C-alpha cells in the first residue's frame, strides 16, 4: 500500500492551502467519464448482450469479445493506450510500488490504485518528485496535455479492458472495498486540477476548448449552404492531397448536411457527443406542420430512456 511516509511527494502535490472546490472535482470527473462512451445493447452482438455478468476477477471469453468490439475508439488509439499503460506498469514494478502486474491491472483494483495513477503521471509531468524534492530546472517536463493522455489511457484500460466502465471510484457498502474506475476518482481529479495550477505558475500556457456560440453555427450554416457545398452531386472518388490549400476540401454535400444536423441537434438539446451520435431515424418522428419530435433513447440523467423528448418546430428545424 502506497503511503505518504514512503513517498512524501504524494502529500506535497496536494495544496492544502488552496484545494480545488467540490464543484471543480465533480466537473473534472464528469469530463473524464465522458471520454468513455455509453454502451447500449445495440453496441454488442445479439449473442453477447444478454449474458450474465462475471462473479470473479477473470473475464469470461464472451466479455473479452464484447470489450474488443465495443472499445469506443480506433484500434490505433487503443494500441497506443495499451502501450502507455504497459510502460507505466513496468515503471511501478521497477520502483517496487507493486510486485506483480495484477497488483495494478485488475477488475478489482487495490485501494491505492488512484495513488499509483498519480505516481505514473508525476514521473514525467510534475515538477515535484516522489521524495518531495523539486526537479532541477534542467529536467524536461512533459506538458499538461501529456498528463491528460496518461490519464486517458488509464481510464480506457480500466473502463474497457477490465470492464469497469466509467463508474466513479467509491467504497462498496456491502464489501467495504473500493470499486469502480480508479481514474474517475476524487483523488486523481484533485491531483489533475492541482497539476494544472502548478503548470500555469511555471509559465505553461494551457489550451482549452473554445465554446461554440450561435454565431459559430450561423457561419457553419452560411458556409455549408454555398452551392458547391450543399448541392448533392454524383459520387466522384477523392484524391488525397497534402497541399495546404486543400485542407478544407473534405467530405461532400451529404457529409456536410449530416454534420450540420448533428451539430445543431447537439447544440439545441445540450447533448453530449456520445448521446447525439447514437440518435437513429427511428428516434425521430416528422409531423405535417413541419415540426419533428425527437425521442432520445437514453440520457445521462435517465439511463432507461423513453421519457426525455424534445420537439422542434418549423423555426428551429429550418437549419436541419
C-alpha positions as CSV (number, residue, x, y, z in Angstrom):
1,X,0.0,0.0,0.0
2,X,1.4,3.4,-1.0
3,X,1.7,5.8,1.9
4,X,2.8,9.4,2.2
5,X,5.6,8.3,4.5
6,X,7.1,6.2,1.7
7,X,6.6,8.9,-0.9
8,X,6.2,12.4,0.7
9,X,5.8,13.8,-2.7
10,X,2.3,12.3,-2.9
11,X,1.4,14.6,0.0
12,X,3.1,17.7,-1.4
13,X,1.3,17.6,-4.7
14,X,-2.0,18.4,-2.9
15,X,-2.0,22.1,-1.9
16,X,-3.9,22.1,1.4
17,X,-3.9,25.9,1.4
18,X,-5.8,26.1,-1.9
19,X,-7.7,22.8,-2.5
20,X,-10.0,22.5,-5.6
21,X,-13.6,23.1,-5.0
22,X,-16.0,20.1,-4.9
23,X,-17.7,21.5,-8.0
24,X,-14.3,21.5,-9.8
25,X,-13.6,18.0,-8.8
26,X,-17.1,16.9,-9.9
27,X,-16.7,18.6,-13.3
28,X,-13.3,17.0,-13.8
29,X,-14.6,13.5,-13.1
30,X,-17.6,14.1,-15.3
31,X,-15.3,15.3,-18.1
32,X,-13.2,12.1,-17.7
33,X,-16.3,9.9,-17.7
34,X,-17.4,11.4,-21.0
35,X,-14.2,10.1,-22.6
36,X,-15.8,6.6,-22.2
37,X,-18.9,6.4,-24.5
38,X,-22.1,4.9,-23.2
39,X,-22.8,1.4,-24.4
40,X,-26.3,0.1,-25.2
41,X,-27.3,-3.5,-26.1
42,X,-27.3,-2.3,-29.7
43,X,-23.5,-1.9,-29.5
44,X,-23.0,-5.6,-28.8
45,X,-23.7,-8.7,-30.9
46,X,-27.0,-10.3,-30.0
47,X,-25.3,-13.4,-28.6
48,X,-23.4,-11.2,-26.1
49,X,-25.9,-8.6,-24.9
50,X,-27.9,-10.9,-22.7
51,X,-25.1,-12.8,-21.0
52,X,-24.8,-12.6,-17.2
53,X,-22.0,-10.6,-15.6
54,X,-19.0,-12.5,-14.2
55,X,-18.6,-13.0,-10.5
56,X,-14.9,-13.3,-10.3
57,X,-11.8,-11.4,-11.3
58,X,-11.3,-13.4,-14.5
59,X,-13.3,-12.2,-17.5
60,X,-15.1,-15.0,-19.5
61,X,-14.5,-15.2,-23.2
62,X,-17.8,-13.5,-24.1
63,X,-16.8,-10.5,-22.0
64,X,-13.4,-10.2,-23.6
65,X,-15.1,-10.3,-27.0
66,X,-17.6,-7.7,-26.0
67,X,-14.8,-5.4,-24.8
68,X,-12.9,-5.9,-28.0
69,X,-15.9,-5.0,-30.2
70,X,-17.0,-2.0,-28.1
71,X,-13.8,-0.2,-27.4
72,X,-15.3,3.1,-28.5
73,X,-12.0,4.3,-30.0
74,X,-9.9,3.4,-33.1
75,X,-7.7,0.4,-33.0
76,X,-4.6,2.6,-33.3
77,X,-5.6,4.6,-30.3
78,X,-6.4,1.5,-28.3
79,X,-3.0,0.1,-29.1
80,X,-1.3,3.4,-28.0
81,X,-3.2,3.5,-24.8
82,X,-2.3,-0.1,-24.0
83,X,1.4,0.6,-24.7
84,X,1.3,3.7,-22.5
85,X,-0.2,1.7,-19.6
86,X,2.2,-1.1,-20.1
87,X,5.1,1.2,-19.9
88,X,3.9,2.8,-16.6
89,X,3.1,-0.6,-15.1
90,X,6.7,-1.5,-15.8
91,X,7.8,1.7,-14.0
92,X,5.7,0.8,-11.0
93,X,7.4,-2.6,-10.9
94,X,10.9,-1.0,-11.3
95,X,10.4,1.3,-8.3
96,X,8.8,-1.6,-6.3
97,X,5.4,0.1,-5.8
98,X,3.9,-3.2,-7.0
99,X,5.3,-6.8,-7.1
100,X,3.1,-8.1,-9.9
101,X,1.2,-6.5,-12.8
102,X,-2.0,-7.8,-11.3
103,X,-1.5,-5.6,-8.3
104,X,-2.5,-2.7,-10.5
105,X,-4.2,-4.1,-13.6
106,X,-7.2,-5.9,-12.2
107,X,-11.0,-5.9,-12.3
108,X,-10.8,-5.4,-8.6
109,X,-8.1,-2.6,-8.3
110,X,-6.3,-2.1,-5.0
111,X,-7.4,0.7,-2.7
112,X,-4.3,2.7,-3.6
113,X,-4.8,2.4,-7.4
114,X,-5.6,6.2,-7.7
115,X,-2.2,6.9,-6.0
116,X,-0.5,4.6,-8.5
117,X,-2.0,6.6,-11.4
118,X,-0.7,9.8,-9.8
119,X,2.7,8.3,-9.4
120,X,2.8,7.4,-13.1
121,X,1.8,11.0,-14.1
122,X,4.3,12.5,-11.7
123,X,7.2,10.7,-13.3
124,X,7.3,12.9,-16.4
125,X,4.9,15.7,-15.9
126,X,5.1,17.0,-12.3
127,X,7.9,19.3,-11.0
128,X,7.6,17.6,-7.6
129,X,9.3,14.2,-7.2
130,X,8.1,11.3,-5.2
131,X,10.6,12.0,-2.4
132,X,9.1,15.5,-2.1
133,X,12.0,17.4,-3.7
134,X,11.6,19.6,-6.7
135,X,13.1,18.6,-10.0
136,X,16.0,20.7,-11.2
137,X,15.4,23.4,-13.8
138,X,17.3,21.3,-16.3
139,X,14.8,18.4,-16.0
140,X,12.5,18.2,-19.0
141,X,8.9,18.1,-18.0
142,X,6.1,16.9,-20.3
143,X,3.2,19.3,-20.8
144,X,-0.1,19.1,-19.1
145,X,-1.6,17.6,-22.2
146,X,0.7,14.6,-21.8
147,X,-0.6,14.1,-18.3
148,X,-4.1,14.1,-19.7
149,X,-3.1,11.5,-22.2
150,X,-1.7,9.2,-19.5
151,X,-4.9,9.6,-17.5
152,X,-7.0,8.9,-20.6
153,X,-5.0,5.7,-21.2
154,X,-5.6,4.6,-17.7
155,X,-9.3,5.5,-17.9
156,X,-9.7,3.5,-21.1
157,X,-7.8,0.4,-19.9
158,X,-9.8,0.1,-16.7
159,X,-13.1,1.0,-18.4
160,X,-12.9,-1.3,-21.4
161,X,-10.2,-3.9,-20.9
162,X,-11.2,-4.6,-17.3
163,X,-14.9,-3.7,-17.9
164,X,-15.1,-1.2,-15.0
165,X,-16.8,1.4,-17.3
166,X,-16.9,4.9,-16.0
167,X,-18.3,4.2,-12.6
168,X,-16.9,6.7,-10.0
169,X,-14.4,5.2,-7.6
170,X,-16.3,4.5,-4.4
171,X,-16.5,2.3,-1.3
172,X,-18.9,-0.5,-1.7
173,X,-21.3,-0.6,1.2
174,X,-21.5,-4.4,1.3
175,X,-17.9,-5.5,1.0
176,X,-16.3,-2.3,2.3
177,X,-13.8,-2.4,-0.6
178,X,-13.2,0.3,-3.2
179,X,-14.9,-0.3,-6.5
180,X,-15.2,1.5,-9.9
181,X,-12.7,3.1,-12.2
182,X,-9.8,4.4,-10.2
183,X,-9.1,7.0,-12.9
184,X,-12.5,8.5,-12.2
185,X,-11.7,9.2,-8.5
186,X,-11.7,12.4,-6.3
187,X,-8.0,11.9,-5.7
188,X,-7.0,11.8,-9.3
189,X,-9.3,14.6,-10.2
190,X,-7.9,16.8,-7.4
191,X,-4.4,15.9,-8.4
192,X,-5.0,16.9,-12.1
193,X,-6.5,20.2,-11.0
194,X,-3.5,20.9,-8.8
195,X,-1.1,19.9,-11.5
196,X,-2.8,22.3,-13.9
197,X,-2.3,25.1,-11.5
198,X,1.4,24.3,-10.9
199,X,2.0,24.1,-14.6
200,X,0.4,27.5,-15.1
201,X,2.5,29.0,-12.4
202,X,5.6,27.7,-14.2
203,X,4.5,29.6,-17.3
204,X,2.9,26.8,-19.3
205,X,0.2,28.1,-21.5
206,X,-2.9,26.0,-21.0
207,X,-5.0,25.1,-24.0
208,X,-8.8,24.8,-23.6
209,X,-11.7,24.1,-25.8
210,X,-13.3,27.3,-27.2
211,X,-17.1,27.5,-26.6
212,X,-19.3,27.2,-29.7
213,X,-21.9,30.0,-29.9
214,X,-24.9,30.6,-32.1
215,X,-22.7,32.9,-34.2
216,X,-20.4,29.9,-34.9
217,X,-23.4,27.9,-36.1
218,X,-24.5,30.8,-38.3
219,X,-21.1,30.8,-40.0
220,X,-21.3,27.0,-40.4
221,X,-24.8,27.3,-41.9
222,X,-23.8,30.0,-44.4
223,X,-20.6,28.2,-45.5
224,X,-22.4,24.8,-45.9
225,X,-25.2,26.4,-47.9
226,X,-22.9,27.7,-50.6
227,X,-23.9,26.0,-53.8
228,X,-20.7,23.9,-54.1
229,X,-21.0,22.7,-50.5
230,X,-24.8,22.0,-50.4
231,X,-26.0,20.8,-53.8
232,X,-26.0,17.0,-54.0
233,X,-23.9,15.6,-56.8
234,X,-22.9,12.3,-58.3
235,X,-20.1,10.5,-56.4
236,X,-16.6,11.2,-57.6
237,X,-13.6,9.4,-55.9
238,X,-11.5,11.8,-54.0
239,X,-7.7,12.2,-54.2
240,X,-5.5,12.5,-51.2
241,X,-3.6,15.8,-51.1
242,X,-1.1,17.2,-48.7
243,X,-1.3,20.8,-50.1
244,X,-2.1,23.4,-47.5
245,X,-4.8,25.0,-49.7
246,X,-6.7,21.6,-49.9
247,X,-7.0,21.3,-46.1
248,X,-10.7,22.3,-46.2
249,X,-11.6,20.0,-49.1
250,X,-13.1,17.1,-47.3
251,X,-16.3,15.2,-47.4
252,X,-19.1,16.4,-49.7
253,X,-22.6,17.9,-49.6
254,X,-24.1,14.8,-47.9
255,X,-21.4,14.7,-45.2
256,X,-21.8,18.4,-44.5
257,X,-25.6,18.1,-44.2
258,X,-25.2,15.2,-41.8
259,X,-22.6,17.0,-39.6
260,X,-24.7,20.2,-39.6
261,X,-27.7,18.2,-38.3
262,X,-25.5,16.6,-35.6
263,X,-24.1,19.9,-34.5
264,X,-27.4,21.6,-34.4
265,X,-29.3,18.9,-32.6
266,X,-26.4,18.6,-30.1
267,X,-26.3,22.3,-29.5
268,X,-30.1,22.8,-29.1
269,X,-30.6,19.8,-26.9
270,X,-27.5,20.2,-24.8
271,X,-26.4,16.6,-25.7
272,X,-23.0,15.1,-25.1
273,X,-21.2,13.8,-28.2
274,X,-21.9,10.1,-27.5
275,X,-25.6,10.9,-27.0
276,X,-26.1,12.7,-30.3
277,X,-24.1,10.1,-32.2
278,X,-26.5,7.3,-31.0
279,X,-29.6,9.0,-32.5
280,X,-31.2,6.9,-35.2
281,X,-34.0,7.6,-37.7
282,X,-36.4,5.5,-35.6
283,X,-36.0,8.0,-32.8
284,X,-37.3,10.9,-34.9
285,X,-41.0,11.5,-35.9
286,X,-41.8,14.0,-38.5
287,X,-45.2,15.9,-38.4
288,X,-47.3,17.5,-41.1
289,X,-46.8,21.0,-39.7
290,X,-43.0,20.8,-40.5
291,X,-42.2,20.0,-36.9
292,X,-40.5,17.0,-35.5
293,X,-40.3,15.1,-32.2
294,X,-37.0,13.6,-31.1
295,X,-37.3,10.7,-28.6
296,X,-33.9,10.2,-27.0
297,X,-33.1,6.5,-26.3
298,X,-31.3,7.5,-23.1
299,X,-29.8,10.4,-21.3
300,X,-27.1,10.8,-18.6
301,X,-29.9,11.7,-16.1
302,X,-32.2,9.0,-17.4
303,X,-30.4,5.8,-18.3
304,X,-33.6,3.9,-19.1
305,X,-34.6,6.3,-21.9
306,X,-38.1,6.8,-23.2
307,X,-39.2,9.7,-21.0
308,X,-36.9,12.5,-22.3
309,X,-38.0,14.1,-25.6
310,X,-37.6,17.4,-27.4
311,X,-39.9,18.8,-30.0
312,X,-38.5,21.1,-32.8
313,X,-40.9,23.4,-34.5
314,X,-40.6,24.9,-38.0
315,X,-38.5,27.8,-36.9
316,X,-36.0,25.5,-35.2
317,X,-35.9,22.9,-37.9
318,X,-35.2,25.2,-40.8
319,X,-31.5,24.7,-40.5
320,X,-31.8,20.9,-40.2
